[in-house]
């Protein structure tokens, strides 16, 4: 853990809800020593939600064995039956705890993703397996973890494709808890705004939205695109937007919450090539902002096309521009889709359902 991102937010929703269902759980945070200060508030927030939280730090990856020894001591002294790890480093450390110190420990792991470089090539259609260091460590971790879980059916299938498991692991979709959205004011369709949220990296597909802008501008000359997020591709995206003469239509907003901009935007565009799950899809549902996304995993697992969002063939810039223009041109269609999506969030993508499914999974495995 180096910062508070998707998995950390997931635990902040899940653990307090699981405790209310009778699951006796606490949190161990593991982070590089340089990131300790930035995670103290996160740990305090967990404590305020009645989840006991302990922070362990590591000076380097070489210290993983020493860290495993310390965590094993903590587990033993607190009579902990099972450990549920999240993310790659934590998975490896927990396996070391079991292999070196606590042979009878029940270990569980939630898979939130895979190596981004591979996911990019996979999302672009090249599914050849990369037998690199990350792959072999992943295989070792999975084979030495008692029970594995995925955050989506798409990710579960990916692990089978990678031959990291003989059968699909079970999955539990995320649920979130957001404040009810403020009813949106009257929208001016002649001067619309588009929102997109995500790390500025190749896999998020921002380049396709930028390439679609010249066509969109013909229909909406005053269009504004708000890009929420930061990342390694920012300079490249600025250069591309400048080359296409659309830079004046784009605001690079940096890190922010989707709700900071959702009230002023008509449409959420999510052109990711692959998502292990994609919290921003269901955050959009909860905020009543209609989504246009590529027909890619796991977005097409979450979105029902033309009902809770609109799916566009992956990488098809012309189709993306066409659907954006279509949705911006029809307030009634935006309202219909966002209402359907909000109902899906309320009925399924909520914390209560996620916590119950997780608690049931725990009870199948151990006596809690």
N, C-alpha and C positions, 0 to 999 in steps of 0.2 A: 504494500500500500504506500503510494507516494503522494496522493492527493485524493480529494473527495470527488469521485466520478460515479459512473453508473452502478457498479457493484456495491460501492459504499452506501449510496442512496437506497439501493435495494435492501440492504441490511437494516438501515435506519427505519424503513417501513416494516420489514418482516419480523425482526426480533421482538419489538414491543407487542405486536399482534400475536405472535406465537406464545409469548408468556401469558397473555390473557386466555389462551386456549389450554393452559396447563402445562406447557412445555418449559421445563426448568433450564433456561439457557443463559449464557453469558458470552461476552465477546472478548477475544484476544486480537489486538491489532499488532501487526508486524510492519515496521517501516524502516527505511534508512535513517540513521541518526540525524542527518541533515534536514529531514522532513518532520522531525518530531514536533516542533513548535506548531507547524501548520495543521497538525492532526489533533492537537489538544482540545480544541473547541468541538470537534466531531466526537471525541471520546466523552466530553462533558455533556453533549447533547444526548448521547446514549444513556448516560447515567441519569439524566433528568427524565428519561423515559423508562426508568427502573430496570435498565439492563446493566448489570455489573460489567465494567470494561477495564481491561488491563492492556497497557501499551508496552510492547517489547521493541527494542531497536537493534539494528544490525549495522556494523561499521562497513561491512563489505559482504559480497556473496561467499567469500571464503569462510566467513564466520557462521555460515548456516548450520554447521554441525554443532558448534558451541551454543547457538541459539536453540537448536533442537533439544539439546541437553537441558537447557533452562526451562523450556516449555514442557518437556517431559516431567521435570520436577514439579512444576506448577500443576500439571494435570493429575499427577499422583497424589500430591498433598491435598488437592481439592476433590478427590474421589470422582473425577469426571469419567463417564463411561464411553463417550463418543465425541469425536471432533469432526466438525463440518467445515471444510476449508473452501475458500473462494479465491480464484486467480492463481496464476502459475507458480509464483514464488511460495505462496502459502501452501499450495498443494505439495510441492517438493519438500518443504520443511516438515509437514505433517507425516509424509511417507518416511522421512528420516527418523522422526520420533518413534514411529511404529517399528521400523526395521532395526533400529539401534537400541531402543530403550524400553518400549512398551509393546511387546509382541501381541498382546491380546486386545489392544485398543481397537475399537470400531472406528473406521475412518470413512467419511463421506466427503464427496467433492461435487460442487456445482461448477459446470463448465460454462463460462460466460463468453468464450470466443476461442480463437486460435491465432497463430502467427499472422500479423497483418499482411506481410508480403505475399504469403500464400493465398490469403483471402482475396487479395486484389487479382491475382492470376486466375483464381477459381471463379471469381465474379465475372471476369472477362472471357470465361469459357475454357481456359487451359487448366484441366483438372489433373494433370500429371503430378504425382506425389513427389514432394521434395524430401529426400531422405537426409535431412541435415540434423544438426545437434538438437535443435528445438524438437524435431520429430521424435528422436530417440528418447529424449528426456520425457516427453509427453507420454510415450508408450510405456516407459518405466513407471511413471506415476500412476497411470490408469490401471496397469496390471497389478500394482501393489496398493490400490485403494479398494476398500471393502465394497463400497457402493458409489456409483457415479450417476450424476443427474445433469441434464442440459436445460438451458433456458428457452429452448424452442425445438420443435420437430426438425426444423432445417439444420440446426447445429448437431442434433443427434444423428441425422443422416450423414452429415459431413464427416463425423468421426468414424462412421462405418465405412464410408468411401476411402478414408485415409488408412483403413485397416488398423485402427487404434482400438477397435472392439469388434467382437464377433457378431454382436447384435446391437440394435438401437437401444441406447440407454433411455430410461424414462425422462420426461421433461415436464417442467412446471412453468407456465408463462408468468411473467411479471404482472404485478398489480401495483397501482399507485394511489396516492391520496393527495389530491389537490383541492384548494379552495374552489368553491363554485365560481365559474367565470362571471364577471360583470357583464350584464347585457350590453352588447355592442351598440354604439351610437349609429346613426344613419350613415351609410357608407356612400362615398362619392366614387362611382365607378369610373369616371373619367380620369381620376388621379389615384389609382390603386397602389397598394404596396404588397410585395411578395416577401414572405419570411422563409428563411431556411436556417436550420440549426444543426451544427455538427462540427467536429474537428476539421480543420482545413487540410485534408489529406486526399490522396488519390481515390481511396475507396469510397469516399462520400460523394463523389461525382459532381462537385460544383462546376467543373469545366463544362458539363453538358448544359447546365442552366445558363452560364455565361454565353455559350454558343447559340442558345435559343433566343437570347435577348434582342438581337437586331430585328427578328420577325415580330416579337412581342411589342417592341417599340413602335412598329408601324401601326399597330392597332391601338396602343396606349402610349402616346408620346411622352406622357409625364410619369410613366411607371417608375417605381423605386423598388429596389431589391435590398433587403436587409440580411446580411450574412452574419449570423451569431456564431461565434466560435473563433478559435485561433489554431495555428498549426504550421507545419513546415511548408505547406504549399501556398502560403499567403502571397509571397512575392510573385510567384508564377501566375497566380490568379489575377493579381493586379496588372501584370504585364499583358496577359491575354485580354483582359477587359479593356486596357488602353489600346491595344492593337485593333480590337473590334470596334473601338470608339463608343463603348458603352460604360466606361468607367464613371461618368457623371451620374449614372443611374444606380450605382451600387454604393451601399454604406457597409463598410467593414466594422461591425459593432464590437468585436472582441468577445470576451467571456460575458455571458449574461444568461438569465433564465428565459425560457420561451415566453412566459407570461409577461415579461417586461415589454414585449413588442406585439403580442398576439392581438391585443385590442385594437391596434391601428392597422393591422394587416388583413387582407381578404383571403389569402391562400397560403398554405404551407407547402413548400416544394422540397421533396426528399429524394434526390436522384442517386441514392447509394447503389453501389454495385453488389454489395452483400452486407447484411447485418445479422449478427448472431441472434439478436432480438430487435433492439431499436426502441429504447424508451420514448424517444421523441415522437414516434407514431401515436402511442397511447396518450402522451402528454397533449398532443394536438387534439385527440378525441375529447379529452377532458376539458380542454380550453375552447371547444366548439369552433375550431378553425379547420376548414376542410383541407384534406391532404391530396396532393398529386405526387405519386412516387413511381419509380421504375418497378416493373414486374420482376422483382428479384427477391431472393430469400433474405431475411425472413419477413420482409415487408408484405409479400403476397400471402403470407401465412396469417398476418394480422388484419390486412385490409381486404374486404370483400369488394371487388371491382364494381364501380358505379352504385354502390350502396353505402359503404362507410368510407369511401375514398375513390380515387381514380388511379388505375395502374396503366402505365405506358410501357411499351416494349423497351427493354433495357438498351440504353445507348442511342435511342432514336431521337435525335434533336428536333427534327421536324414535328414528330408526334407530340413531343413534350411541349413545344411552343403552341401547337394547335390546341391541346387540352388546357393549357394555362389561359389562353385567349378565350376559350369556350367558358371556363368556369368564372373568369373575371367578368364576362359579359352577362352572366345570369345570376342575379342575387337569389332568386328562388331555388336554383339548383344548389348553390352554396349552402343555403339554409337547410335544404332537404338532406344533403350529405352530412353536414355537421350535426344535425339532429340525430340521424341514424348512428353516427360515430359516437356521439355523447351517450346514447342509450347503450351502446356496446361497452363503453367504459364503465358505466354504472352497473350493468348487469354481469359483466365478466372481468374486465381488467381492473379489478379493485383489490385492495389489500386483504380484505376479509376472505375472499376466495383463495388468493395466493397463500395466505397463512394457513387456512384449513387444509389445503392440499399438501402443504409442507409438513404440517403436524401429523397428518394421516400417514405420510411417507415415513416420518420418524417412528411412529408407533408400529408400523409394519416391520421395522428393522430392530428396534430396541424397546425395552420396557421403560417408558418415561412417565 
